[in-house]
Amino acid sequence: MDYRHVITLEPGKRGGKPCIRGLRITVYDILEYLASGMSDEEILADFPDLNLDDIRACLAFAADRERRLISIPAA
């Protein structure tokens, strides 16, 4: 998924953290909710401004960042 049209970075909003479509909901917020066991449906019910593509964009963004991390060789 191409998350670049969904995830925005604005220096004055939420400390410059990646947010969803300019809203004040960060990628980190959504990932934390998912990690705590909330379902997509529960997140969407709590945040009516979001849609399923927004949640998928957060996951794609996180996966892309993980791929970009520098690997440290095992000793």
Z-matrix of the N, CA and C atoms (Angstrom, degrees):
N
C 1 1.463
C 2 1.527 1 109.51
N 3 1.306 2 115.79 1 137.39
C 4 1.460 3 120.63 2 175.84
C 5 1.526 4 108.37 3 -88.43
N 6 1.310 5 115.54 4 103.55
C 7 1.470 6 121.57 5 -175.94
C 8 1.526 7 112.66 6 -85.15
N 9 1.310 8 118.42 7 -6.92
C 10 1.470 9 120.89 8 -171.65
C 11 1.520 10 114.04 9 -62.68
N 12 1.311 11 118.83 10 -23.81
C 13 1.468 12 120.70 11 177.40
C 14 1.526 13 111.64 12 -88.36
N 15 1.337 14 117.03 13 -5.90
C 16 1.466 15 121.16 14 -178.78
C 17 1.525 16 111.54 15 -107.42
N 18 1.315 17 117.29 16 -43.62
C 19 1.464 18 122.22 17 -176.62
C 20 1.526 19 108.95 18 -88.56
N 21 1.338 20 115.64 19 125.48
C 22 1.464 21 120.88 20 -178.17
C 23 1.522 22 110.27 21 -120.97
N 24 1.324 23 114.99 22 151.66
C 25 1.457 24 122.20 23 176.19
C 26 1.522 25 108.02 24 -123.74
N 27 1.325 26 116.06 25 117.68
C 28 1.455 27 121.48 26 178.79
C 29 1.521 28 107.80 27 -129.26
N 30 1.338 29 117.55 28 118.99
C 31 1.470 30 120.36 29 -175.34
C 32 1.524 31 114.44 30 -52.75
N 33 1.319 32 119.21 31 -35.88
C 34 1.454 33 121.26 32 -176.74
C 35 1.518 34 115.09 33 -88.36
N 36 1.316 35 117.35 34 0.20
C 37 1.464 36 120.15 35 -175.93
C 38 1.526 37 109.79 36 -114.40
N 39 1.321 38 115.95 37 123.62
C 40 1.458 39 123.40 38 178.91
C 41 1.533 40 111.86 39 49.93
N 42 1.321 41 115.28 40 39.56
C 43 1.466 42 120.50 41 176.88
C 44 1.510 43 114.30 42 67.04
N 45 1.314 44 117.61 43 23.29
C 46 1.458 45 121.10 44 178.66
C 47 1.514 46 113.85 45 80.31
N 48 1.334 47 117.43 46 8.69
C 49 1.461 48 120.70 47 178.76
C 50 1.519 49 109.99 48 -72.23
N 51 1.340 50 116.89 49 152.91
C 52 1.461 51 119.63 50 178.45
C 53 1.526 52 110.67 51 -63.44
N 54 1.327 53 115.36 52 126.59
C 55 1.466 54 122.17 53 -178.93
C 56 1.523 55 109.88 54 -118.75
N 57 1.307 56 114.83 55 168.96
C 58 1.455 57 120.96 56 -179.84
C 59 1.525 58 109.62 57 -96.44
N 60 1.324 59 115.81 58 118.10
C 61 1.469 60 124.09 59 176.13
C 62 1.520 61 114.00 60 46.79
N 63 1.311 62 118.11 61 37.95
C 64 1.457 63 121.01 62 177.37
C 65 1.515 64 113.94 63 77.75
N 66 1.322 65 116.77 64 -0.43
C 67 1.461 66 120.18 65 176.61
C 68 1.527 67 108.98 66 -74.65
N 69 1.304 68 117.50 67 173.70
C 70 1.458 69 121.16 68 179.29
C 71 1.527 70 111.41 69 -93.44
N 72 1.324 71 116.07 70 24.88
C 73 1.456 72 122.73 71 177.62
C 74 1.529 73 107.11 72 -104.55
N 75 1.339 74 115.99 73 119.20
C 76 1.460 75 119.04 74 -176.24
C 77 1.524 76 111.65 75 -88.04
N 78 1.314 77 114.02 76 159.16
C 79 1.459 78 120.94 77 173.27
C 80 1.525 79 108.70 78 -57.52
N 81 1.328 80 116.38 79 -43.20
C 82 1.456 81 121.47 80 179.76
C 83 1.528 82 110.98 81 -57.65
N 84 1.330 83 117.92 82 -42.15
C 85 1.467 84 121.17 83 178.57
C 86 1.528 85 110.40 84 -55.86
N 87 1.319 86 116.28 85 -50.71
C 88 1.461 87 120.94 86 -176.68
C 89 1.517 88 111.02 87 -65.69
N 90 1.325 89 117.43 88 -42.59
C 91 1.462 90 119.88 89 178.72
C 92 1.522 91 111.18 90 -63.23
N 93 1.316 92 116.52 91 -37.74
C 94 1.463 93 120.52 92 178.43
C 95 1.537 94 110.59 93 -65.68
N 96 1.326 95 117.18 94 -41.42
C 97 1.465 96 120.29 95 177.83
C 98 1.528 97 110.96 96 -62.68
N 99 1.324 98 116.38 97 -43.88
C 100 1.463 99 120.12 98 178.25
C 101 1.527 100 110.90 99 -62.97
N 102 1.327 101 116.87 100 -43.52
C 103 1.466 102 121.17 101 -179.54
C 104 1.525 103 111.98 102 -64.45
N 105 1.331 104 116.70 103 -29.08
C 106 1.461 105 119.82 104 -180.00
C 107 1.528 106 112.39 105 -80.12
N 108 1.330 107 116.29 106 -5.46
C 109 1.450 108 120.43 107 176.13
C 110 1.511 109 115.43 108 106.41
N 111 1.338 110 117.85 109 1.52
C 112 1.466 111 119.30 110 176.86
C 113 1.524 112 109.60 111 -66.83
N 114 1.308 113 115.76 112 141.36
C 115 1.463 114 120.36 113 176.35
C 116 1.528 115 109.37 114 -83.83
N 117 1.325 116 114.99 115 164.65
C 118 1.467 117 119.84 116 175.20
C 119 1.526 118 109.95 117 -55.19
N 120 1.325 119 115.84 118 -43.36
C 121 1.458 120 120.96 119 -177.32
C 122 1.532 121 111.72 120 -62.76
N 123 1.330 122 116.86 121 -39.52
C 124 1.465 123 120.45 122 178.93
C 125 1.528 124 111.23 123 -66.35
N 126 1.319 125 116.14 124 -40.85
C 127 1.474 126 120.38 125 178.63
C 128 1.524 127 109.47 126 -63.87
N 129 1.317 128 116.58 127 -45.80
C 130 1.465 129 120.45 128 -179.04
C 131 1.526 130 111.20 129 -64.47
N 132 1.329 131 117.18 130 -33.61
C 133 1.464 132 120.07 131 177.72
C 134 1.528 133 111.01 132 -69.42
N 135 1.337 134 116.93 133 -36.44
C 136 1.470 135 121.20 134 179.67
C 137 1.524 136 112.63 135 -77.15
N 138 1.328 137 116.71 136 -26.60
C 139 1.467 138 121.76 137 -177.38
C 140 1.527 139 108.99 138 -128.34
N 141 1.329 140 117.86 139 82.67
C 142 1.467 141 120.83 140 -175.29
C 143 1.529 142 114.60 141 -63.90
N 144 1.328 143 118.05 142 -14.71
C 145 1.468 144 120.25 143 177.33
C 146 1.531 145 111.91 144 -76.94
N 147 1.323 146 117.14 145 -13.14
C 148 1.464 147 121.03 146 -178.64
C 149 1.517 148 111.25 147 -93.12
N 150 1.334 149 114.58 148 161.41
C 151 1.456 150 120.91 149 172.70
C 152 1.530 151 108.27 150 -134.75
N 153 1.304 152 116.98 151 172.86
C 154 1.455 153 121.58 152 -175.97
C 155 1.526 154 111.66 153 -60.29
N 156 1.316 155 117.73 154 -35.51
C 157 1.473 156 120.41 155 177.59
C 158 1.527 157 111.54 156 -62.46
N 159 1.322 158 118.01 157 -32.63
C 160 1.466 159 121.09 158 177.55
C 161 1.528 160 110.47 159 -64.36
N 162 1.326 161 116.34 160 -43.44
C 163 1.470 162 120.05 161 178.86
C 164 1.523 163 110.25 162 -64.78
N 165 1.316 164 116.48 163 -43.00
C 166 1.476 165 120.35 164 178.49
C 167 1.531 166 110.67 165 -63.52
N 168 1.322 167 117.23 166 -36.78
C 169 1.465 168 120.81 167 178.21
C 170 1.532 169 110.62 168 -63.73
N 171 1.332 170 117.13 169 -38.05
C 172 1.467 171 120.61 170 177.49
C 173 1.524 172 110.66 171 -62.22
N 174 1.324 173 116.07 172 -42.99
C 175 1.463 174 120.23 173 178.82
C 176 1.525 175 111.21 174 -65.76
N 177 1.315 176 117.28 175 -41.29
C 178 1.468 177 121.18 176 178.59
C 179 1.527 178 110.53 177 -65.18
N 180 1.326 179 117.00 178 -40.70
C 181 1.457 180 121.90 179 178.05
C 182 1.529 181 110.15 180 -60.92
N 183 1.337 182 116.58 181 -46.71
C 184 1.458 183 121.04 182 179.99
C 185 1.529 184 111.17 183 -63.65
N 186 1.324 185 117.13 184 -41.46
C 187 1.460 186 120.64 185 178.73
C 188 1.522 187 110.81 186 -63.54
N 189 1.319 188 116.95 187 -40.88
C 190 1.461 189 120.93 188 179.26
C 191 1.527 190 111.10 189 -64.69
N 192 1.320 191 116.86 190 -42.38
C 193 1.470 192 120.06 191 177.87
C 194 1.516 193 110.96 192 -63.75
N 195 1.302 194 116.99 193 -38.95
C 196 1.474 195 121.02 194 178.76
C 197 1.518 196 110.29 195 -62.85
N 198 1.320 197 117.09 196 -42.68
C 199 1.475 198 120.69 197 179.08
C 200 1.526 199 111.79 198 -61.93
N 201 1.317 200 116.18 199 -30.46
C 202 1.472 201 120.71 200 -176.05
C 203 1.525 202 113.55 201 -83.21
N 204 1.334 203 117.70 202 -11.29
C 205 1.467 204 119.85 203 179.99
C 206 1.516 205 109.72 204 -62.66
N 207 1.305 206 115.57 205 145.14
C 208 1.458 207 120.67 206 178.76
C 209 1.525 208 108.19 207 -78.30
N 210 1.317 209 115.55 208 129.38
C 211 1.454 210 120.16 209 178.13
C 212 1.519 211 109.63 210 -82.50
N 213 1.306 212 115.74 211 134.61
C 214 1.468 213 120.98 212 176.15
C 215 1.517 214 106.56 213 -103.17
N 216 1.344 215 117.01 214 121.21
C 217 1.459 216 119.94 215 -177.73
C 218 1.539 217 111.00 216 -60.37
N 219 1.308 218 115.28 217 141.99
C 220 1.467 219 120.16 218 177.49
C 221 1.523 220 109.11 219 -67.39
N 222 1.316 221 116.19 220 142.47
C 223 1.468 222 120.55 221 -178.55
C 224 1.494 223 111.33 222 -82.39
